[in-house]
């Protein structure tokens, strides 16, 4: 469908955005349902976030996805956010309703759906979550009431501590936190069932990196990496080599995008169509390890 004077504009803001396949995935979804929407990726530096959000209002953009490094800071610039986004303290989706900007967080929904469609139940599991940024916060709040215990590990321990305290205060959750030392990882993974990497470690172009040494992985562990480029990160490759079940980042990408699609259009997203487009695009651009 060609853009018209009535076309609604949606987009992605972040830095970097050059690696994103969201434009291909969401434009194809709009087209498949014959909707007059267009989606573009826009690089916005930290120092330009205020100007960018003012531009959203001035130009009447209909909706935004928000990615690194703006998910937390953007909350200062919108008019309202739903309960989950407020609990998480991060927004990754914005809807413009007549100049008022409403924030949502679809990352957690996307992560839970990705895990569940792999055949894994979260109920009663002990989880080690690596990371404490916007995506990690969304995942932690979305799984906290369904699991049996959560350990949050981060290179900067004070950030892991902050997220843990938020969960304990707002959700009355049982949470352990710590640093990313091999000793801590070994201890916490020894009785965990699920490992989630919610950092960008292993993402293109740093594809040789992993948050966990391969010696700490085992067959009965379920390993979920939110990175989708490359589709099989070093972490997932090494987990597979010891027989662990792995979940790549494409499911989270697709499902968080599908929820944003629903918020913007009021229609259910063509999830499998979006997945097919995303995988096709990744096969074209994915780096080889």
PyMOL commands that set and color helices and strands:
alter all, ss='L'
color gray80, all
select helices_A, chain A and resi 22-32+46-59+73-77+83-88+107-117+134-143+157-171+182-189+214-216+234-241+250-265+271-285
alter helices_A, ss='H'
color red, helices_A
select strands_A, chain A and resi 8-14+37-43+63-66+80-81+93-97+100-104+126-130+149-153+175-178+194-197+222-225+245-247
alter strands_A, ss='S'
color yellow, strands_A
deselect
rebuild
show_as cartoon
